[in-house]
């Protein structure tokens, strides 16, 4: 399997996950306080939304790359 097919399949899978889940959550540490031996921090969970057109675009790009034949 050459690199072109691997990239094409990865694009298709990423687009499918983007459409299925609609985004992903990540945790960001926003505030931290250290007073002597006492340590306090605030973690905020944020969400990155993947637009529908982005997921469809990734699937189409992967499909086109998979269908395209390089002349080498």
Protein Blocks (a to p, Z undefined) as FASTA:
>chain_A
ZZklmmmmmmmmmmmmmmmnopacddddfbdcdehjbccdddddddddddfklmmmmmmm
mmmmmmpccdZZ
